[in-house]
Amino acid sequence: MFSLPAFLVFIYVPYARSQVPQYVLSNPSLPHTDCIPTIHESAVQARRILNLSSIATFSTVFPTDDDSVGASENRPNGLGGVPIGLMEYYASCNPHPYDPTILAVTIATSIKNAHAGSNVTLSLRYHPPPDHSPGKDQFTYSPANLPRFSLVGYIVPISEDEARKTGIDDCFMQRHPEVIWQPGNDIHESWWAKLVVEEVYWFGGFGDRAYIGWIPAEEWRGVTQEEVAQARLPGEHGF
């Protein structure tokens, strides 16, 4: 159970008697919670961001040290259990727009870690368009007030046949036309995959105007493409 060091408790107690306590370990009750989006509305916003963007941070954990792998990669000792986050291309494609499509490269660190059993998260944050309208206040476009979230899940391969039949390969290449390492290339072994989302952690912005917390997977998957198309985020036309 988490507990504060004794010296911090000693300092805090007399301070609390003389002033209004500061909310360090929990959020206060907010006076205007009716302005805060619901979990479903937050899920729609998250799916909108997933649809608008195509670059995210892929986080995994290095497996227990393996001398043979470490030698082949020139990997420093002691990295077993250490997390690492790296940029990853993705695309939100039918028939599973809620599970990001990934072009997995076999030698990529993230893919090797996932193959070794690492947990996987894909993290995104919203970037307002360059020509966005003036904000409602000085905090509207503050990075601390803009939404971001992490998708927790696992990787499942997609066969080349399925990718062709469902148009996943074309969808991905439309978002990333510069990619030349698709399956069958002469550079690296690669294959289509998807991140099957099991959990979603959403941080919508400042707590007095945004939902912060977990979004159930069924809520995430239940968002319709029509809702995604109609949703608007700060700075988008019509927001």
Sine and cosine of phi, psi and omega as CSV:
sin_phi,cos_phi,sin_psi,cos_psi,sin_omega,cos_omega
0.00,0.00,0.70,-0.72,-0.03,-1.00
-0.95,0.32,0.70,-0.72,0.06,-1.00
-0.60,-0.80,0.51,-0.86,0.01,-1.00
-0.97,0.24,0.55,-0.84,0.11,-0.99
-0.84,0.54,0.49,-0.87,-0.08,-1.00
-0.84,0.54,-0.64,0.77,-0.07,-1.00
-0.92,0.38,-0.50,0.86,0.04,-1.00
-0.95,0.31,-0.63,0.78,0.05,-1.00
-0.89,0.46,-0.67,0.74,-0.01,-1.00
-0.87,0.49,-0.63,0.77,0.00,-1.00
-0.96,0.28,-0.60,0.80,-0.13,-0.99
-0.95,0.31,-0.62,0.78,-0.13,-0.99
-0.86,0.51,-0.79,0.61,0.03,-1.00
-0.90,0.44,-0.53,0.85,0.03,-1.00
-0.89,0.45,-0.65,0.76,-0.03,-1.00
-0.91,0.41,-0.46,0.89,-0.01,-1.00
-0.96,0.29,-0.47,0.88,-0.11,-0.99
-0.99,-0.15,-0.33,0.94,-0.04,-1.00
-0.67,-0.75,0.19,-0.98,0.08,-1.00
-0.92,0.40,0.77,-0.64,-0.04,-1.00
-0.86,0.52,0.56,-0.83,0.08,-1.00
-1.00,-0.02,0.67,-0.74,-0.03,-1.00
-1.00,0.05,1.00,-0.09,-0.06,-1.00
-0.99,-0.11,-0.70,0.72,-0.11,-0.99
-0.98,-0.19,-0.07,1.00,0.05,-1.00
-0.45,-0.89,0.38,-0.92,0.02,-1.00
-0.99,0.13,0.58,-0.81,0.06,-1.00
-0.96,0.26,0.28,-0.96,0.14,-0.99
-0.93,0.37,0.71,-0.70,-0.09,-1.00
-0.99,-0.12,0.63,-0.78,-0.07,-1.00
-0.96,0.29,-0.36,0.93,-0.06,-1.00
-0.74,-0.68,0.87,0.50,-0.04,-1.00
-0.92,0.39,-0.24,0.97,0.01,-1.00
-0.92,0.40,-0.28,0.96,0.00,-1.00
-1.00,0.07,-0.21,0.98,-0.09,-1.00
-0.99,0.12,0.78,-0.63,0.01,-1.00
-0.85,0.53,0.51,-0.86,0.07,-1.00
-0.95,0.30,0.12,-0.99,0.05,-1.00
-0.89,0.46,-0.66,0.75,0.00,-1.00
-0.91,0.41,-0.69,0.72,0.03,-1.00
-0.88,0.47,-0.59,0.81,0.06,-1.00
-0.93,0.38,-0.61,0.80,0.05,-1.00
-0.89,0.45,-0.63,0.78,0.04,-1.00
-0.89,0.45,-0.69,0.72,0.02,-1.00
-0.88,0.48,-0.68,0.73,0.00,-1.00
-0.89,0.45,-0.69,0.73,0.03,-1.00
-0.91,0.41,-0.53,0.85,0.07,-1.00
-0.89,0.45,-0.70,0.71,0.02,-1.00
-0.90,0.44,-0.68,0.73,0.03,-1.00
-0.85,0.52,-0.61,0.79,-0.03,-1.00
-0.96,0.27,-0.60,0.80,-0.04,-1.00
-0.96,0.27,-0.60,0.80,-0.09,-1.00
-1.00,-0.06,0.11,-0.99,0.06,-1.00
-0.48,-0.88,0.15,0.99,0.04,-1.00
-0.80,-0.61,0.70,-0.71,0.00,-1.00
-0.55,-0.83,0.11,-0.99,0.08,-1.00
-0.98,-0.20,0.84,-0.54,-0.03,-1.00
-0.99,-0.16,0.90,-0.43,-0.05,-1.00
-0.93,-0.36,0.74,-0.67,0.04,-1.00
-0.65,-0.76,-0.01,-1.00,0.00,-1.00
-0.82,-0.58,0.71,-0.70,0.05,-1.00
-0.89,0.45,0.64,-0.76,0.04,-1.00
-0.96,0.29,0.12,-0.99,0.07,-1.00
-0.81,0.59,0.66,-0.75,-0.08,-1.00
-0.77,0.64,0.72,-0.69,0.04,-1.00
-0.80,-0.61,0.89,-0.45,-0.08,-1.00
-0.85,0.52,-0.62,0.78,-0.05,-1.00
-0.93,0.36,-0.68,0.74,0.02,-1.00
-0.93,0.37,-0.69,0.72,0.00,-1.00
-0.86,0.51,-0.63,0.78,0.00,-1.00
-0.93,0.36,-0.65,0.76,-0.03,-1.00
-0.94,0.34,-0.46,0.89,-0.02,-1.00
-0.98,-0.19,-0.10,0.99,-0.13,-0.99
0.86,0.52,0.60,0.80,-0.04,-1.00
-0.98,0.21,0.73,-0.69,0.05,-1.00
-0.88,0.48,0.42,-0.91,0.04,-1.00
-0.95,0.31,0.41,-0.91,0.14,-0.99
0.99,0.14,0.30,0.95,-0.02,-1.00
-1.00,-0.02,-0.07,1.00,0.01,-1.00
-0.85,0.53,0.81,-0.59,0.00,-1.00
1.00,0.08,-0.02,1.00,0.00,-1.00
-1.00,0.05,0.76,-0.65,0.02,-1.00
-0.98,0.21,0.45,-0.89,0.08,-1.00
-0.59,-0.81,0.69,-0.72,0.03,-1.00
-0.89,-0.46,0.79,-0.62,-0.04,-1.00
-0.72,-0.70,0.48,-0.88,0.03,-1.00
-0.89,0.47,0.60,-0.80,0.02,-1.00
-0.61,-0.79,0.69,-0.72,0.16,-0.99
-0.97,0.23,0.59,-0.81,0.13,-0.99
-0.49,-0.87,0.14,-0.99,0.11,-0.99
-0.51,-0.86,0.58,-0.81,0.08,-1.00
-1.00,-0.06,0.97,-0.26,-0.15,-0.99
-0.81,-0.59,0.57,-0.82,0.16,-0.99
-0.93,0.37,0.47,-0.88,0.17,0.99
-1.00,-0.03,0.15,0.99,0.01,-1.00
-0.76,-0.65,0.93,0.36,-0.06,-1.00
-0.90,0.43,-0.29,0.96,0.01,-1.00
-1.00,0.09,-0.26,0.97,0.06,-1.00
-0.94,-0.34,0.97,-0.25,-0.11,-0.99
-0.83,0.56,0.71,-0.71,0.09,-1.00
-0.99,0.13,0.71,-0.70,-0.04,-1.00
-0.80,-0.60,0.62,-0.79,0.15,-0.99
-0.99,-0.11,0.99,-0.14,-0.11,-0.99
-0.99,0.13,0.79,-0.61,0.07,-1.00
-0.97,-0.23,0.84,-0.54,-0.16,-0.99
-0.83,0.56,-0.61,0.80,-0.06,-1.00
-1.00,0.10,-0.06,1.00,-0.03,-1.00
-0.92,0.40,0.64,-0.77,-0.03,-1.00
-0.84,0.55,-0.72,0.70,-0.03,-1.00
-0.88,0.48,-0.68,0.74,-0.02,-1.00
-0.93,0.37,-0.65,0.76,0.03,-1.00
-0.90,0.43,-0.66,0.75,0.02,-1.00
-0.90,0.44,-0.68,0.73,0.02,-1.00
-0.89,0.46,-0.66,0.75,0.02,-1.00
-0.89,0.46,-0.52,0.86,0.00,-1.00
-0.99,0.15,-0.01,1.00,0.08,-1.00
0.94,-0.33,0.13,0.99,-0.02,-1.00
-0.92,0.39,0.54,-0.84,0.24,-0.97
-0.91,0.41,0.40,-0.92,-0.06,-1.00
-0.75,-0.66,0.72,-0.70,0.17,-0.98
-0.75,-0.66,0.56,-0.83,0.09,-1.00
-0.88,-0.48,0.88,-0.48,-0.11,-0.99
-0.92,-0.40,0.69,-0.72,-0.03,-1.00
-0.73,-0.69,0.39,-0.92,0.18,-0.98
-0.65,-0.76,0.44,-0.90,-0.07,-1.00
-0.99,0.13,0.70,-0.72,0.07,-1.00
-0.89,-0.46,0.91,-0.41,0.01,-1.00
-0.89,0.46,0.48,-0.88,0.04,-1.00
-0.89,0.45,0.51,-0.86,-0.04,-1.00
-0.84,0.54,-0.53,0.85,-0.05,-1.00
-0.99,-0.13,0.55,0.84,-0.07,-1.00
-0.92,0.40,0.41,-0.91,0.01,-1.00
-0.96,0.29,0.28,-0.96,0.04,-1.00
-0.85,0.52,0.54,-0.84,-0.01,-1.00
-0.97,0.23,0.31,-0.95,0.04,-1.00
-0.94,0.34,-0.48,0.87,0.07,-1.00
-0.43,-0.90,-0.07,-1.00,-0.08,-1.00
-0.94,0.33,-0.14,0.99,-0.04,-1.00
-0.98,-0.18,-0.16,0.99,-0.13,-0.99
-0.79,0.61,-0.74,0.68,-0.07,-1.00
-0.96,-0.29,0.27,0.96,0.11,-0.99
-0.91,0.40,0.75,-0.67,0.02,-1.00
-0.81,0.59,-0.52,0.85,0.01,-1.00
-0.93,0.36,-0.36,0.93,-0.03,-1.00
-0.98,-0.19,-0.09,1.00,-0.01,-1.00
-1.00,-0.03,0.53,-0.85,-0.10,-0.99
-0.94,0.34,0.53,-0.85,0.11,-0.99
-0.48,-0.88,0.35,-0.94,-0.05,-1.00
-0.32,-0.95,0.26,-0.97,0.04,-1.00
-0.79,-0.62,0.69,-0.73,0.07,-1.00
-0.98,-0.22,0.81,-0.58,-0.01,-1.00
-0.95,-0.30,0.77,-0.64,-0.02,-1.00
-0.10,-1.00,-0.45,-0.89,-0.02,-1.00
-0.61,-0.79,0.35,-0.94,-0.10,-1.00
-0.99,-0.10,0.72,-0.70,0.05,-1.00
-0.82,-0.58,0.78,-0.62,0.03,-1.00
-0.91,0.41,0.51,-0.86,0.11,-0.99
-0.88,-0.47,0.81,-0.58,-0.03,-1.00
-0.92,0.38,0.45,-0.89,0.03,-1.00
-0.88,0.47,-0.55,0.83,0.02,-1.00
-0.91,0.42,-0.72,0.70,0.03,-1.00
-0.91,0.42,-0.64,0.77,0.00,-1.00
-0.87,0.50,-0.64,0.76,0.01,-1.00
-0.94,0.33,-0.70,0.71,-0.07,-1.00
-0.91,0.42,-0.60,0.80,-0.05,-1.00
-1.00,-0.04,-0.13,0.99,0.01,-1.00
0.98,0.18,0.23,0.97,-0.01,-1.00
-0.88,0.47,-0.65,0.76,-0.03,-1.00
-0.89,0.45,-0.70,0.72,0.03,-1.00
-0.91,0.42,-0.66,0.75,0.02,-1.00
-0.86,0.51,-0.72,0.69,-0.02,-1.00
-0.91,0.42,-0.69,0.72,-0.05,-1.00
-0.94,0.35,-0.45,0.89,0.09,-1.00
-0.91,0.41,-0.58,0.82,0.03,-1.00
-0.98,0.18,-0.43,0.90,-0.06,-1.00
-0.70,-0.71,0.93,0.37,-0.08,-1.00
-0.91,0.42,-0.31,0.95,-0.02,-1.00
-0.99,0.15,-0.15,0.99,-0.05,-1.00
-0.93,0.37,0.78,-0.63,0.05,-1.00
-0.82,-0.57,0.18,0.98,-0.03,-1.00
-0.93,-0.36,0.53,0.85,0.07,-1.00
-0.93,0.38,0.24,-0.97,-0.03,-1.00
-0.78,0.63,0.72,-0.69,-0.01,-1.00
1.00,-0.07,0.00,1.00,0.00,-1.00
-0.96,0.30,0.17,-0.98,-0.02,-1.00
-0.99,-0.15,0.14,0.99,-0.07,-1.00
-0.99,-0.17,-0.86,0.51,-0.03,-1.00
-0.68,-0.74,0.48,-0.88,0.14,-0.99
-0.94,0.35,0.77,-0.63,-0.02,-1.00
-0.57,-0.82,0.24,-0.97,-0.03,-1.00
-0.34,-0.94,0.45,-0.89,0.02,-1.00
-0.98,0.21,0.58,-0.82,0.00,-1.00
-0.46,-0.89,0.20,-0.98,0.11,-0.99
-0.71,-0.71,0.51,-0.86,0.12,-0.99
-1.00,-0.02,0.94,-0.34,0.03,-1.00
-0.98,0.20,0.92,-0.40,-0.11,-0.99
-0.99,0.16,0.83,-0.56,0.04,-1.00
-0.96,-0.28,-0.53,0.85,-0.01,-1.00
-0.61,-0.79,0.47,-0.88,0.04,-1.00
-0.74,-0.67,0.83,-0.56,0.11,-0.99
-0.95,-0.32,0.86,-0.52,-0.12,-0.99
-0.92,-0.38,0.73,-0.68,0.09,-1.00
-0.82,-0.58,1.00,-0.08,-0.17,-0.99
-0.98,0.22,-0.20,0.98,-0.04,-1.00
0.65,-0.76,-0.44,-0.90,0.02,-1.00
-0.89,0.45,0.61,-0.79,-0.12,-0.99
-0.92,0.39,-0.23,0.97,0.02,-1.00
-1.00,0.05,-0.01,1.00,-0.04,-1.00
-0.57,-0.82,0.06,1.00,-0.05,-1.00
-0.57,-0.82,0.47,-0.88,0.10,-1.00
-0.98,0.20,0.67,-0.75,0.08,-1.00
-0.77,-0.64,0.87,-0.50,0.01,-1.00
0.44,-0.90,-0.22,-0.98,-0.08,-1.00
-1.00,0.10,0.62,-0.79,0.10,-1.00
-0.93,-0.37,0.86,-0.51,0.00,-1.00
-0.85,0.53,0.57,-0.82,-0.04,-1.00
-0.87,0.50,-0.59,0.80,-0.01,-1.00
-0.93,0.37,-0.52,0.85,0.06,-1.00
-0.93,0.37,-0.66,0.75,0.03,-1.00
-0.88,0.48,-0.74,0.67,-0.03,-1.00
-0.96,0.28,-0.42,0.91,-0.07,-1.00
-0.98,0.20,-0.17,0.99,0.03,-1.00
-0.92,0.39,0.75,-0.67,-0.02,-1.00
-1.00,0.05,0.37,-0.93,0.05,-1.00
-0.90,0.43,-0.49,0.87,0.06,-1.00
-0.91,0.42,-0.67,0.75,0.05,-1.00
-0.89,0.46,-0.66,0.75,0.01,-1.00
-0.88,0.47,-0.69,0.72,-0.04,-1.00
-0.92,0.40,-0.56,0.83,-0.06,-1.00
-1.00,0.08,-0.33,0.94,-0.04,-1.00
-0.92,0.39,0.50,-0.87,0.07,-1.00
-0.72,-0.70,0.64,-0.77,-0.01,-1.00
-0.93,-0.37,0.28,-0.96,-0.02,-1.00
-0.77,0.64,0.80,-0.60,0.02,-1.00
1.00,-0.09,-0.29,0.96,0.05,-1.00
-0.97,0.23,0.51,-0.86,0.02,-1.00
-0.88,0.48,0.80,-0.60,0.01,-1.00
0.99,-0.13,-0.06,1.00,0.00,-1.00
-0.94,0.33,0.00,0.00,0.00,0.00
